[in-house]
């Protein structure tokens, strides 16, 4: 069904996996951590969800995490 609809709207070169990847990437950009994303995706291994975090997003989130941690130290 996804493929029929995607062709009708001009997205024939996309898959259902692309939607999953986009959703996970948006969650990462919104600040959700990789463990939360992995749970939402129902992945058994957190490492499987890490691919959705680009290096840029990972660096951004690491800096934010360091800033939050610094407030408590």
Backbone as a chain_set.jsonl record, in Angstrom:
{"seq": "XXXXXXXXXXXXXXXXXXXXXXXXXXXXXXXXXXXXXXXXXXXXXXXXXXXXXXXXXXXXXXXXXXXXXXXXX", "coords": {"N": [[0.822, -1.185, 0.0], [1.943, 1.241, 0.804], [3.785, 1.718, -1.257], [2.155, 2.082, -3.498], [0.748, 4.413, -2.843], [2.934, 6.182, -2.472], [3.971, 6.328, -5.063], [1.874, 7.602, -6.372], [1.987, 10.143, -5.303], [4.361, 11.022, -6.206], [6.705, 10.047, -5.038], [8.134, 7.76, -5.669], [10.678, 6.672, -5.422], [11.172, 6.231, -2.762], [11.053, 4.466, 0.387], [9.266, 2.596, 2.932], [11.033, 2.345, 4.955], [12.499, 4.663, 4.728], [10.754, 6.51, 5.859], [10.79, 5.665, 8.508], [13.462, 6.143, 9.134], [13.517, 8.937, 8.82], [11.699, 9.74, 10.826], [13.068, 8.846, 13.138], [15.406, 10.359, 12.944], [14.36, 12.927, 13.216], [13.429, 12.759, 15.816], [15.855, 12.573, 17.153], [16.937, 15.08, 16.553], [15.152, 16.614, 17.956], [15.949, 16.202, 20.474], [15.641, 13.794, 21.788], [17.153, 10.97, 23.295], [19.406, 8.351, 22.23], [18.736, 5.92, 23.384], [16.034, 6.218, 24.012], [15.043, 6.52, 21.421], [15.716, 4.041, 20.296], [14.085, 2.369, 21.826], [11.53, 3.302, 21.058], [11.592, 2.605, 18.381], [11.523, -0.039, 18.744], [13.826, -1.612, 18.829], [16.203, -4.097, 19.545], [18.863, -3.718, 20.115], [20.655, -0.925, 21.154], [22.634, 0.124, 19.607], [21.725, -0.264, 17.052], [19.98, 1.817, 16.626], [21.66, 3.964, 16.632], [22.583, 4.605, 14.135], [20.841, 6.43, 13.138], [21.562, 8.804, 14.107], [23.291, 11.431, 13.035], [26.731, 12.378, 12.604], [26.94, 15.106, 13.082], [24.589, 15.694, 14.557], [25.08, 14.037, 16.727], [27.383, 15.187, 17.848], [26.321, 17.677, 18.557], [24.386, 16.948, 20.475], [26.042, 15.745, 22.343], [27.527, 17.94, 23.234], [25.483, 19.464, 24.389], [24.738, 17.709, 26.415], [27.087, 17.665, 27.916], [27.071, 20.318, 28.785], [24.777, 20.339, 30.389], [25.571, 18.486, 32.331], [27.742, 19.836, 33.435], [26.524, 21.816, 34.907], [25.79, 20.539, 37.186], [28.102, 19.817, 38.391]], "CA": [[0.0, 0.0, 0.0], [2.826, 2.408, 0.858], [4.396, 1.943, -2.568], [1.112, 2.602, -4.389], [0.517, 5.812, -2.464], [4.137, 6.979, -2.722], [4.065, 6.579, -6.51], [0.832, 8.57, -6.739], [2.382, 11.49, -4.874], [5.657, 11.347, -6.794], [7.815, 9.63, -4.188], [8.331, 6.352, -6.011], [12.014, 6.193, -5.065], [11.288, 6.155, -1.306], [10.499, 3.254, 0.987], [8.742, 2.738, 4.282], [12.215, 2.492, 5.813], [12.856, 6.083, 4.708], [9.905, 7.177, 6.852], [11.313, 5.272, 9.816], [14.715, 6.875, 9.299], [13.178, 10.349, 9.001], [11.116, 9.909, 12.157], [14.123, 8.684, 14.135], [16.297, 11.523, 12.834], [13.655, 14.076, 13.789], [13.437, 12.563, 17.262], [17.205, 12.916, 17.615], [17.07, 16.535, 16.466], [14.302, 17.198, 18.992], [16.595, 16.027, 21.763], [15.497, 12.453, 22.351], [18.429, 10.264, 23.274], [19.437, 7.151, 21.399], [18.036, 4.841, 24.079], [14.609, 6.461, 23.79], [14.76, 6.259, 20.007], [15.778, 2.589, 20.109], [12.861, 1.801, 22.411], [10.41, 3.675, 20.205], [11.716, 1.805, 17.163], [11.467, -1.435, 19.191], [15.066, -2.288, 18.463], [16.785, -4.813, 20.681], [20.194, -3.163, 20.35], [20.734, 0.531, 21.044], [23.551, 0.424, 18.497], [20.956, -0.237, 15.802], [19.372, 3.147, 16.495], [22.703, 4.986, 16.521], [22.786, 5.007, 12.739], [19.955, 7.543, 12.839], [22.178, 10.025, 14.609], [24.435, 11.82, 12.216], [27.847, 12.889, 13.4], [26.625, 16.478, 13.482], [23.62, 15.623, 15.65], [25.725, 13.405, 17.885], [28.244, 16.194, 18.459], [25.45, 18.686, 19.166], [23.789, 16.387, 21.676], [27.103, 15.54, 23.327], [27.833, 19.25, 23.824], [24.37, 19.814, 25.272], [24.831, 16.827, 27.568], [28.202, 18.156, 28.724], [26.642, 21.567, 29.426], [23.861, 19.996, 31.488], [26.358, 17.839, 33.379], [28.594, 20.852, 34.056], [25.715, 22.554, 35.862], [25.686, 19.758, 38.411], [29.432, 19.572, 38.964]], "C": [[0.874, 1.261, 0.0], [3.379, 2.742, -0.526], [3.399, 2.516, -3.558], [0.89, 4.078, -4.111], [1.735, 6.668, -2.783], [4.318, 7.265, -4.21], [3.066, 7.646, -6.934], [1.222, 9.996, -6.366], [3.781, 11.863, -5.345], [6.862, 10.987, -5.954], [8.158, 8.165, -4.431], [9.688, 5.81, -5.579], [12.235, 6.113, -3.558], [10.619, 4.895, -0.785], [9.938, 3.564, 2.371], [9.891, 2.92, 5.282], [12.67, 3.951, 5.846], [12.024, 6.864, 5.718], [10.392, 6.895, 8.263], [12.585, 6.052, 10.128], [14.441, 8.355, 9.57], [12.613, 10.601, 10.391], [12.181, 9.818, 13.243], [15.081, 9.871, 14.115], [15.652, 12.759, 13.446], [13.585, 13.971, 15.307], [14.786, 12.95, 17.845], [17.399, 14.428, 17.606], [16.262, 17.234, 17.543], [14.877, 16.999, 20.39], [16.404, 14.679, 22.415], [16.835, 11.736, 22.271], [18.293, 8.939, 22.538], [18.725, 5.979, 22.065], [16.53, 4.987, 23.878], [14.212, 6.13, 22.352], [14.747, 4.753, 19.752], [14.524, 1.912, 20.675], [11.651, 2.079, 21.526], [10.4, 2.857, 18.922], [11.606, 0.303, 17.446], [12.675, -2.243, 18.716], [15.67, -2.914, 19.708], [18.138, -4.242, 21.067], [20.168, -1.649, 20.161], [21.617, 0.915, 19.858], [22.817, 0.475, 17.167], [20.336, 1.13, 15.559], [20.411, 4.233, 16.289], [22.916, 5.443, 15.084], [21.911, 6.189, 12.356], [20.515, 8.875, 13.332], [23.379, 10.359, 13.746], [25.542, 12.317, 13.132], [27.559, 14.288, 13.91], [25.65, 16.474, 14.658], [24.246, 15.045, 16.898], [26.602, 14.417, 18.601], [27.412, 17.247, 19.177], [24.882, 18.167, 20.476], [24.836, 16.12, 22.751], [27.465, 16.851, 24.005], [26.735, 19.673, 24.788], [24.412, 18.982, 26.548], [25.948, 17.291, 28.499], [27.813, 19.428, 29.46], [25.696, 21.28, 30.59], [24.628, 19.366, 32.643], [27.195, 18.858, 34.135], [27.821, 21.66, 35.099], [25.637, 21.843, 37.218], [27.022, 19.513, 39.092], [29.976, 20.765, 39.676]], "O": [[0.587, 2.225, -0.71], [3.433, 3.908, -0.917], [3.763, 3.356, -4.38], [0.849, 4.894, -5.032], [1.589, 7.769, -3.313], [4.777, 8.347, -4.574], [3.381, 8.5, -7.764], [0.829, 10.947, -7.042], [4.326, 12.889, -4.939], [7.936, 11.562, -6.136], [8.439, 7.423, -3.49], [9.832, 4.602, -5.388], [13.371, 5.945, -3.114], [9.735, 4.33, -1.43], [10.119, 4.661, 2.901], [9.733, 3.566, 6.318], [13.169, 4.425, 6.868], [12.532, 7.78, 6.363], [10.405, 7.785, 9.113], [12.764, 6.555, 11.237], [15.063, 8.954, 10.447], [12.999, 11.561, 11.059], [12.193, 10.63, 14.168], [15.517, 10.333, 15.169], [16.321, 13.546, 14.116], [13.673, 14.98, 16.006], [14.857, 13.577, 18.902], [17.962, 14.991, 18.545], [16.631, 18.317, 17.998], [14.368, 17.549, 21.366], [16.948, 14.434, 23.492], [17.566, 11.88, 21.291], [17.186, 8.476, 22.264], [18.165, 5.128, 21.374], [15.834, 4.009, 23.608], [13.164, 5.53, 22.109], [13.859, 4.249, 19.065], [13.978, 0.993, 20.065], [10.842, 1.186, 21.276], [9.342, 2.465, 18.431], [11.597, -0.518, 16.528], [12.556, -3.385, 18.271], [15.647, -2.325, 20.789], [18.513, -4.282, 22.239], [19.712, -1.153, 19.131], [21.368, 1.918, 19.189], [23.24, 1.181, 16.252], [20.184, 1.551, 14.412], [20.078, 5.321, 15.817], [23.382, 6.558, 14.851], [22.188, 6.878, 11.374], [19.991, 9.94, 13.004], [24.371, 9.63, 13.741], [25.304, 12.636, 14.296], [27.899, 14.62, 15.045], [25.867, 17.177, 15.646], [23.976, 15.508, 18.006], [26.572, 14.502, 19.829], [27.756, 17.665, 20.282], [24.897, 18.876, 21.483], [24.55, 16.253, 23.941], [27.686, 16.882, 25.216], [27.015, 20.18, 25.874], [24.15, 19.494, 27.637], [25.782, 17.309, 29.718], [28.176, 19.61, 30.622], [25.798, 21.899, 31.649], [24.366, 19.676, 33.805], [27.342, 18.754, 35.352], [28.408, 22.135, 36.07], [25.442, 22.476, 38.256], [27.071, 19.055, 40.234], [31.084, 20.713, 40.21]]}, "num_chains": 1, "name": "protein.A"}
